[in-house]
Amino acid sequence: MPSNIMTNNTADISNGYLGRLGRLASRLLSRRERGPIDSLSAMNGFVSTRAAYIAQKTLYGYLKTRIGTRYPKVVEDEAFVESVNIAKMNVFAACVSDLAVYAVGRALRDADLPDRERQMIALECFDRAFAANAVEVTSVFDPNEPRADFLLRMDGTDWVHGAYQRENFNRSPSALVRWAPIAPELKKFDAEIVENSVKFAWNEVRLDYERRLDAQSVAADVLANARSTT
């Protein structure tokens, strides 16, 4: 994610952060990466790119579907572009929140670790996703706010069972409905369909994670890092 996250290009909003990173993630998915997720670094990278991919796919997909043939004209409106920029950052934050909890919960499901350790690893995963995409504090988006929400979320997370259930993916669907720059009178008809589309989009990501995850190696990396810092 470039430092100028709030793109000023009104000709094509998909040239912004999530457009570029989403296309990168799409290429990664199209090549069907088969390398194992066997370390904290690999897990963090997976969360970062897949969260961006889902945010880009679902937000722009909803906008183009709802706006239809008027889309090229609408994206020339500066106020609309600013609203999209706000939406994409908030949807991305929700996607990172959902996927970070899931990825850590699933990878460390059988590890002999206290919940506090899982929370710290999930927070590191969350922070690295934002750092990798160079999210900046702006007048309309402060990443410290979703980070604070994430900390509260982890306090109520059931790391033994709940963290890696599909029901855990509940922030991203509601965030898309809340932040997408679509008129409220239209959203009320779209909400269920839009939320279900986000939930469905996560299926491929979870399957890919399950196929590639080497949970024992990730747990071993966690323990190795813990020893190196003591």
C-alpha beads as a LAMMPS data file, in Angstrom:
LAMMPS data file: protein, C-alpha beads

230 atoms
229 bonds

1 atom types
1 bond types

-500.0 500.0 xlo xhi
-500.0 500.0 ylo yhi
-500.0 500.0 zlo zhi

Masses

1 110.0

Atoms # bond

1 1 1 0.000 0.000 0.000
2 1 1 1.607 3.294 -1.015
3 1 1 1.992 6.092 1.497
4 1 1 -0.570 8.236 -0.350
5 1 1 -3.414 5.937 0.622
6 1 1 -6.054 8.542 -0.099
7 1 1 -5.743 8.520 -3.863
8 1 1 -6.692 11.641 -5.781
9 1 1 -7.249 9.788 -9.037
10 1 1 -10.927 10.327 -9.756
11 1 1 -10.762 8.729 -13.187
12 1 1 -10.314 5.247 -11.812
13 1 1 -10.742 4.525 -8.117
14 1 1 -9.460 0.997 -8.636
15 1 1 -6.010 2.532 -9.116
16 1 1 -5.975 3.183 -5.361
17 1 1 -4.435 1.033 -2.652
18 1 1 -6.849 -1.880 -2.590
19 1 1 -7.024 -1.924 -6.357
20 1 1 -3.274 -2.426 -6.700
21 1 1 -2.858 -4.736 -3.757
22 1 1 -6.016 -6.620 -4.684
23 1 1 -4.655 -7.266 -8.171
24 1 1 -1.416 -8.504 -6.627
25 1 1 -3.350 -10.835 -4.347
26 1 1 -5.436 -11.989 -7.311
27 1 1 -2.278 -12.899 -9.213
28 1 1 -1.016 -14.796 -6.189
29 1 1 -4.270 -16.707 -6.000
30 1 1 -4.362 -17.334 -9.743
31 1 1 -0.929 -18.947 -9.531
32 1 1 -2.350 -21.143 -6.772
33 1 1 0.508 -20.809 -4.333
34 1 1 1.338 -24.170 -2.890
35 1 1 4.130 -23.281 -0.484
36 1 1 3.505 -24.256 3.117
37 1 1 2.469 -21.774 5.753
38 1 1 5.046 -22.961 8.249
39 1 1 6.173 -19.864 10.129
40 1 1 4.867 -16.718 11.749
41 1 1 6.156 -14.718 8.798
42 1 1 4.285 -16.880 6.298
43 1 1 1.100 -16.676 8.351
44 1 1 1.360 -12.889 8.643
45 1 1 1.920 -12.571 4.903
46 1 1 -1.096 -14.724 4.175
47 1 1 -3.331 -12.598 6.403
48 1 1 -2.078 -9.349 4.880
49 1 1 -2.600 -10.256 1.218
50 1 1 -5.822 -12.213 1.619
51 1 1 -7.470 -9.558 3.761
52 1 1 -6.665 -6.980 1.074
53 1 1 -7.944 -9.312 -1.634
54 1 1 -11.295 -9.905 0.069
55 1 1 -11.736 -6.215 0.874
56 1 1 -11.045 -5.188 -2.712
57 1 1 -13.110 -7.946 -4.250
58 1 1 -16.205 -7.419 -2.136
59 1 1 -16.215 -3.614 -1.965
60 1 1 -15.656 -2.930 -5.657
61 1 1 -17.882 -5.848 -6.591
62 1 1 -20.764 -4.404 -4.584
63 1 1 -20.237 -0.896 -5.944
64 1 1 -20.122 -2.000 -9.559
65 1 1 -23.152 -4.253 -9.133
66 1 1 -25.275 -1.597 -7.449
67 1 1 -24.170 1.347 -9.629
68 1 1 -24.229 -0.606 -12.893
69 1 1 -23.691 1.273 -16.145
70 1 1 -23.412 4.593 -14.307
71 1 1 -20.146 3.471 -12.682
72 1 1 -17.731 5.274 -15.093
73 1 1 -19.621 8.524 -14.557
74 1 1 -20.001 8.195 -10.797
75 1 1 -16.280 7.679 -10.210
76 1 1 -15.630 11.137 -11.627
77 1 1 -17.327 12.602 -8.566
78 1 1 -14.716 13.613 -5.992
79 1 1 -17.040 13.215 -3.019
80 1 1 -17.829 9.651 -4.088
81 1 1 -14.130 8.836 -4.508
82 1 1 -13.401 10.124 -1.014
83 1 1 -16.219 7.965 0.354
84 1 1 -14.754 4.921 -1.388
85 1 1 -11.337 5.647 0.089
86 1 1 -12.853 5.775 3.561
87 1 1 -14.801 2.590 2.929
88 1 1 -11.857 0.602 1.586
89 1 1 -9.720 1.304 4.647
90 1 1 -12.456 0.377 7.095
91 1 1 -13.414 -2.784 5.219
92 1 1 -9.748 -3.777 5.036
93 1 1 -9.424 -3.296 8.807
94 1 1 -12.438 -5.546 9.401
95 1 1 -11.054 -8.187 7.041
96 1 1 -7.720 -8.200 8.859
97 1 1 -9.537 -8.533 12.178
98 1 1 -11.537 -11.555 11.008
99 1 1 -8.670 -13.335 9.307
100 1 1 -6.021 -12.676 11.967
101 1 1 -8.150 -14.264 14.694
102 1 1 -8.969 -17.217 12.461
103 1 1 -5.394 -17.771 11.249
104 1 1 -3.868 -17.663 14.722
105 1 1 -6.649 -19.677 16.317
106 1 1 -6.393 -22.422 13.719
107 1 1 -2.585 -22.544 13.572
108 1 1 -2.191 -22.721 17.356
109 1 1 -5.260 -24.819 18.093
110 1 1 -3.238 -27.698 19.510
111 1 1 -0.315 -25.683 20.875
112 1 1 0.316 -25.605 24.601
113 1 1 0.082 -21.845 24.947
114 1 1 -1.836 -19.520 27.250
115 1 1 -4.521 -17.349 25.692
116 1 1 -2.430 -14.264 26.402
117 1 1 0.275 -15.590 24.073
118 1 1 -2.245 -16.223 21.316
119 1 1 -3.562 -12.692 21.759
120 1 1 -0.080 -11.202 21.404
121 1 1 0.579 -13.222 18.245
122 1 1 -2.765 -12.185 16.755
123 1 1 -2.039 -8.537 17.573
124 1 1 1.348 -8.815 15.884
125 1 1 -0.363 -10.324 12.852
126 1 1 -2.857 -7.450 12.816
127 1 1 -0.125 -4.823 13.142
128 1 1 2.036 -6.373 10.438
129 1 1 -0.854 -6.382 7.982
130 1 1 -1.240 -2.645 8.444
131 1 1 2.498 -2.016 8.374
132 1 1 2.941 -4.080 5.205
133 1 1 0.350 -1.909 3.514
134 1 1 1.697 1.362 4.930
135 1 1 -1.625 2.519 6.350
136 1 1 -1.261 6.098 7.507
137 1 1 -3.198 8.118 10.028
138 1 1 -5.364 10.548 8.067
139 1 1 -8.118 12.985 8.871
140 1 1 -10.716 10.336 8.080
141 1 1 -9.040 7.103 9.167
142 1 1 -6.876 6.300 12.150
143 1 1 -5.674 2.652 12.268
144 1 1 -5.376 2.982 16.036
145 1 1 -9.164 2.849 16.248
146 1 1 -9.596 -0.586 14.599
147 1 1 -6.551 -1.739 16.586
148 1 1 -8.316 -0.787 19.825
149 1 1 -11.427 -2.639 18.643
150 1 1 -9.257 -5.652 17.853
151 1 1 -7.829 -5.667 21.371
152 1 1 -11.352 -5.674 22.792
153 1 1 -12.352 -8.432 20.412
154 1 1 -9.503 -10.660 21.527
155 1 1 -10.477 -10.320 25.171
156 1 1 -13.753 -12.045 24.318
157 1 1 -12.334 -14.623 21.917
158 1 1 -12.649 -18.322 22.623
159 1 1 -9.226 -19.430 21.375
160 1 1 -9.899 -23.112 22.032
161 1 1 -12.916 -23.431 19.734
162 1 1 -14.486 -20.197 18.555
163 1 1 -11.527 -18.462 16.935
164 1 1 -11.304 -20.755 13.937
165 1 1 -15.018 -21.263 13.264
166 1 1 -16.558 -19.731 10.157
167 1 1 -18.954 -17.804 12.390
168 1 1 -15.894 -15.853 13.495
169 1 1 -15.997 -13.965 10.183
170 1 1 -18.553 -11.432 11.342
171 1 1 -16.765 -8.055 11.250
172 1 1 -16.082 -7.898 7.517
173 1 1 -19.650 -8.535 6.272
174 1 1 -21.143 -5.853 8.516
175 1 1 -18.295 -3.420 7.712
176 1 1 -18.993 -3.637 3.995
177 1 1 -22.668 -2.842 4.508
178 1 1 -21.868 -0.016 6.902
179 1 1 -19.111 1.711 4.930
180 1 1 -19.964 1.159 1.267
181 1 1 -20.996 4.543 -0.203
182 1 1 -24.464 3.414 -1.197
183 1 1 -27.664 5.219 -0.200
184 1 1 -29.169 3.846 3.040
185 1 1 -32.548 3.301 1.397
186 1 1 -30.849 0.927 -1.044
187 1 1 -28.604 -0.752 1.509
188 1 1 -31.567 -1.961 3.523
189 1 1 -32.553 -4.156 0.587
190 1 1 -28.976 -5.291 -0.035
191 1 1 -27.742 -6.048 3.483
192 1 1 -28.431 -9.782 3.651
193 1 1 -27.180 -10.481 0.135
194 1 1 -24.056 -8.353 0.584
195 1 1 -23.166 -9.911 3.930
196 1 1 -23.636 -13.404 2.522
197 1 1 -21.427 -12.566 -0.449
198 1 1 -18.583 -11.603 1.917
199 1 1 -19.050 -14.759 3.978
200 1 1 -18.958 -16.823 0.795
201 1 1 -15.819 -15.044 -0.427
202 1 1 -13.942 -16.217 2.671
203 1 1 -14.555 -19.893 1.838
204 1 1 -11.738 -20.088 -0.700
205 1 1 -9.357 -18.301 1.652
206 1 1 -10.059 -20.729 4.490
207 1 1 -9.673 -23.734 2.213
208 1 1 -6.349 -22.421 0.923
209 1 1 -5.142 -21.838 4.465
210 1 1 -6.142 -25.324 5.558
211 1 1 -4.374 -26.906 2.571
212 1 1 -1.127 -25.079 3.147
213 1 1 -0.989 -24.761 6.928
214 1 1 1.758 -26.632 8.764
215 1 1 0.447 -25.961 12.259
216 1 1 3.244 -27.817 14.039
217 1 1 5.893 -25.722 12.322
218 1 1 4.065 -22.477 13.099
219 1 1 3.784 -23.500 16.760
220 1 1 7.471 -24.414 16.812
221 1 1 8.326 -21.003 15.366
222 1 1 6.221 -19.352 18.069
223 1 1 8.079 -21.251 20.795
224 1 1 11.450 -20.506 19.227
225 1 1 10.650 -16.804 19.109
226 1 1 9.457 -16.891 22.704
227 1 1 12.742 -18.487 23.828
228 1 1 14.811 -15.978 21.889
229 1 1 13.132 -13.068 23.676
230 1 1 13.518 -14.434 27.210

Bonds

1 1 1 2
2 1 2 3
3 1 3 4
4 1 4 5
5 1 5 6
6 1 6 7
7 1 7 8
8 1 8 9
9 1 9 10
10 1 10 11
11 1 11 12
12 1 12 13
13 1 13 14
14 1 14 15
15 1 15 16
16 1 16 17
17 1 17 18
18 1 18 19
19 1 19 20
20 1 20 21
21 1 21 22
22 1 22 23
23 1 23 24
24 1 24 25
25 1 25 26
26 1 26 27
27 1 27 28
28 1 28 29
29 1 29 30
30 1 30 31
31 1 31 32
32 1 32 33
33 1 33 34
34 1 34 35
35 1 35 36
36 1 36 37
37 1 37 38
38 1 38 39
39 1 39 40
40 1 40 41
41 1 41 42
42 1 42 43
43 1 43 44
44 1 44 45
45 1 45 46
46 1 46 47
47 1 47 48
48 1 48 49
49 1 49 50
50 1 50 51
51 1 51 52
52 1 52 53
53 1 53 54
54 1 54 55
55 1 55 56
56 1 56 57
57 1 57 58
58 1 58 59
59 1 59 60
60 1 60 61
61 1 61 62
62 1 62 63
63 1 63 64
64 1 64 65
65 1 65 66
66 1 66 67
67 1 67 68
68 1 68 69
69 1 69 70
70 1 70 71
71 1 71 72
72 1 72 73
73 1 73 74
74 1 74 75
75 1 75 76
76 1 76 77
77 1 77 78
78 1 78 79
79 1 79 80
80 1 80 81
81 1 81 82
82 1 82 83
83 1 83 84
84 1 84 85
85 1 85 86
86 1 86 87
87 1 87 88
88 1 88 89
89 1 89 90
90 1 90 91
91 1 91 92
92 1 92 93
93 1 93 94
94 1 94 95
95 1 95 96
96 1 96 97
97 1 97 98
98 1 98 99
99 1 99 100
100 1 100 101
101 1 101 102
102 1 102 103
103 1 103 104
104 1 104 105
105 1 105 106
106 1 106 107
107 1 107 108
108 1 108 109
109 1 109 110
110 1 110 111
111 1 111 112
112 1 112 113
113 1 113 114
114 1 114 115
115 1 115 116
116 1 116 117
117 1 117 118
118 1 118 119
119 1 119 120
120 1 120 121
121 1 121 122
122 1 122 123
123 1 123 124
124 1 124 125
125 1 125 126
126 1 126 127
127 1 127 128
128 1 128 129
129 1 129 130
130 1 130 131
131 1 131 132
132 1 132 133
133 1 133 134
134 1 134 135
135 1 135 136
136 1 136 137
137 1 137 138
138 1 138 139
139 1 139 140
140 1 140 141
141 1 141 142
142 1 142 143
143 1 143 144
144 1 144 145
145 1 145 146
146 1 146 147
147 1 147 148
148 1 148 149
149 1 149 150
150 1 150 151
151 1 151 152
152 1 152 153
153 1 153 154
154 1 154 155
155 1 155 156
156 1 156 157
157 1 157 158
158 1 158 159
159 1 159 160
160 1 160 161
161 1 161 162
162 1 162 163
163 1 163 164
164 1 164 165
165 1 165 166
166 1 166 167
167 1 167 168
168 1 168 169
169 1 169 170
170 1 170 171
171 1 171 172
172 1 172 173
173 1 173 174
174 1 174 175
175 1 175 176
176 1 176 177
177 1 177 178
178 1 178 179
179 1 179 180
180 1 180 181
181 1 181 182
182 1 182 183
183 1 183 184
184 1 184 185
185 1 185 186
186 1 186 187
187 1 187 188
188 1 188 189
189 1 189 190
190 1 190 191
191 1 191 192
192 1 192 193
193 1 193 194
194 1 194 195
195 1 195 196
196 1 196 197
197 1 197 198
198 1 198 199
199 1 199 200
200 1 200 201
201 1 201 202
202 1 202 203
203 1 203 204
204 1 204 205
205 1 205 206
206 1 206 207
207 1 207 208
208 1 208 209
209 1 209 210
210 1 210 211
211 1 211 212
212 1 212 213
213 1 213 214
214 1 214 215
215 1 215 216
216 1 216 217
217 1 217 218
218 1 218 219
219 1 219 220
220 1 220 221
221 1 221 222
222 1 222 223
223 1 223 224
224 1 224 225
225 1 225 226
226 1 226 227
227 1 227 228
228 1 228 229
229 1 229 230
